[in-house]
Amino acid sequence: MNASYQALQSRMSAPQPEFATLTAQLRALEIPESLPLRGFFAATQEVLLQSADFLELLTNDPELKLTPLSLLEETNKAFYAALDPASGYASCPGNPEFAVQEYGAELGGLAAAIYLNARAVRQHLLRQNFLDPMILTQLYFTLYEKAAAGNTDYAAWLADYRAAELSDFEDRVAWKSHQRFSPEADYYREVLETADLTDLRYLYRYGFYLSEHDIAMAEFVNKYPEEELAAIARFIVQSWVDGFVRGKKDYTKKRYANLIFPCGMERLGKMLSAELVHIGIIPIIAQPLSQGINRQFNYDHRFDNALVLDRDYLELSLQTTGAVWEALKDTIALQAGPVYVELFGETPFAPEAKAAALKLSPEQQTLFRELNARNAQLYFKYYRRDEASFSIIAFPSPEIGKRFKEIFADTLKINLLDSERYARIQQNIIDVLDTAEYVHVKGKPGNDTDILVKMHTINDPAKETNFENCVADVNIPVGEVFTSPVLQGTTGTLHVEDIYLGALRYFNLRVHFEDGWVKDYSCTNYSDPAEGKKFIHENLLLPHDTLPIGEFAIGTNTLAYQIARKYDIQALLPILIIEKMGPHFAIGDTCYSHEEDAPHPSFVNGKEMIAVENEKSATRKDDPVGAYTQKHMDITLPYDMLQSIAAVAKDGTRTLIIQSGRFVVPGTEELNIPLDEMDAAT
């Protein structure tokens, strides 16, 4: 074990005796009815003791082979009962609305944030981190003593909270960084390697909420044919390798890859891990993906950093992170990029906008933007995007409905489409697009999309191209050509009637661009247009007031579109798939962020991709912090909302790419087969 990590682990484990003493005191504590904020103290006490009890359970039975499944189910249900949207959350102190109602606007918001931190103690303990739980429990007793003395002064409580947040700051930042980058801190890899995957009790070792869908996925994957599952694993890792090969990068210079997969897919995860090891890459296993019991809870707390974010905190955070990452620079430099398996088909989340939830002030939004930008600058100092790649693929969740198995099988067909065949077809589209000064995208009657997208100037058509020919490597499935538009001259409106972005659903999303920047926006999620505008600002733009167009693309995967319509799951698809089902526009940074100066030759014909930046990212040499937004959100206009896409040359000549929902470029006829089959079936 690395000596520096071993020393850090010792420091994180050292408070275990003190935490045990505090836990014993907490267990003996009887909270009087008259105590101010009694409900908060009682609920937090319960959460901390439940976490300590779970640690004791794992200590006595590390692999949970001796503990009855019924007890594990009961324990899991009890821990998350307070967050249950149907029965617990309305009166939970972690609900800002309830907390503010009970304890007042200031103390209520603070109490809700502390309760959130208390719920994280269980995860800290699983990884033998006793420092964070000790600090949180000490804070609990500090505030309890204040309350018992009748001191409920918000400024005093906030000062104690801030002191706790900054306590042992460097060690806590170092610990989080090791969890992210170092295979030595890989708790989830230990679970994957030691678990008997046929005994679903292993799932409870994660400590997070397990839904019926997580269990159903594990049961489904465990019964999946061995050879077929192994073939999927080989395909995913080969796609990851292909991303390096097609990008003219050498993955053998790297050592680590983050492996991310959904809860319940551990059998596939284990095969992916073995495939990576086979090619000389050590997987770092991330916490398996899970929806949890209450997405509103996390949404309510997305701006809890408002309690500490000021200039002093920003500078301390950056200074500490910089020192930690400098010590880890060799490990970070050896990160190759993730292998990512995600799910889709979960029930769409329509969040409630709560006035009681903490918000960033205008000044804090500016600080948050700076913090994100400078953190990214620090990270890319060590993590070389021009040497790294990734691969991401999506499968349906059992939550998608009774036809889950059929949808899974059809999704697999989409994911396994032939890259080489699509590359040849897509090149015909690129050849036309490379003649354009503008690309004009127009929605069907009833859809307000009408936008001109400005292209970069190609000086040597024999050697240069504006579009990337994207197949199944980094973004699975196949099916798009994309570029970074010129901002000046890119103007118009994008209107999508129903779309799922970042786990949130938007109805009649309209974004108006002026010279490549978001000028105005609206949606019909709320009866009050102002609430809709606020929803978009907080979830698509913040901490920015506007964003540039970073990418324009045309999706070509008509089979994916056919299957989506077959099962009526279009609104449930992830961006990864839906972006292949029509033209899409990304707001934020370009796809070539932090690797603009590297060569980007086409793997099809060797032409150099020249559209790797826009006027925003072109400022990176003079303003490396301000040149990037740290955002990239794809917004797709599906084929059924699309009238036409045309390449418009300098002389005004229009060459159609798509007309009335069909590809019309010679050599793309095959793309229309699924669309014709859809029409024939209706």
Secondary structure as UniProt FT lines:
FT   HELIX           3..13
FT   TURN            14..15
FT   HELIX           16..28
FT   TURN            33..34
FT   TURN            36..37
FT   HELIX           38..60
FT   TURN            62..63
FT   HELIX           69..80
FT   HELIX           81..83
FT   TURN            85..88
FT   HELIX           89..91
FT   TURN            93..94
FT   HELIX           96..103
FT   HELIX           105..119
FT   HELIX           121..126
FT   TURN            127..128
FT   HELIX           131..148
FT   TURN            149..150
FT   HELIX           154..166
FT   TURN            167..168
FT   HELIX           169..181
FT   HELIX           183..185
FT   HELIX           187..194
FT   TURN            197..198
FT   HELIX           200..206
FT   HELIX           212..223
FT   HELIX           226..246
FT   TURN            247..248
FT   HELIX           251..253
FT   STRAND          256..260
FT   TURN            263..264
FT   HELIX           266..278
FT   TURN            279..280
FT   STRAND          282..285
FT   HELIX           295..300
FT   TURN            301..303
FT   HELIX           304..307
FT   HELIX           311..327
FT   HELIX           329..333
FT   STRAND          339..344
FT   TURN            355..356
FT   HELIX           362..382
FT   HELIX           385..387
FT   STRAND          391..396
FT   HELIX           398..400
FT   TURN            402..403
FT   HELIX           404..415
FT   HELIX           419..433
FT   TURN            434..435
FT   STRAND          438..443
FT   TURN            445..446
FT   STRAND          450..454
FT   TURN            461..463
FT   STRAND          464..465
FT   STRAND          468..470
FT   TURN            472..474
FT   STRAND          480..483
FT   STRAND          486..501
FT   TURN            502..503
FT   STRAND          504..514
FT   TURN            515..516
FT   STRAND          517..522
FT   HELIX           529..536
FT   HELIX           537..541
FT   TURN            542..543
FT   STRAND          548..555
FT   HELIX           558..567
FT   HELIX           570..572
FT   HELIX           575..578
FT   TURN            579..580
FT   STRAND          583..588
FT   TURN            591..594
FT   TURN            596..597
FT   TURN            603..605
FT   STRAND          608..609
FT   TURN            615..616
FT   HELIX           617..619
FT   TURN            620..622
FT   TURN            624..627
FT   STRAND          632..636
FT   HELIX           639..641
FT   STRAND          642..648
FT   TURN            650..651
FT   STRAND          654..659
FT   TURN            660..661
FT   STRAND          662..663
FT   TURN            666..667
FT   HELIX           669..672
FT   HELIX           673..681
//
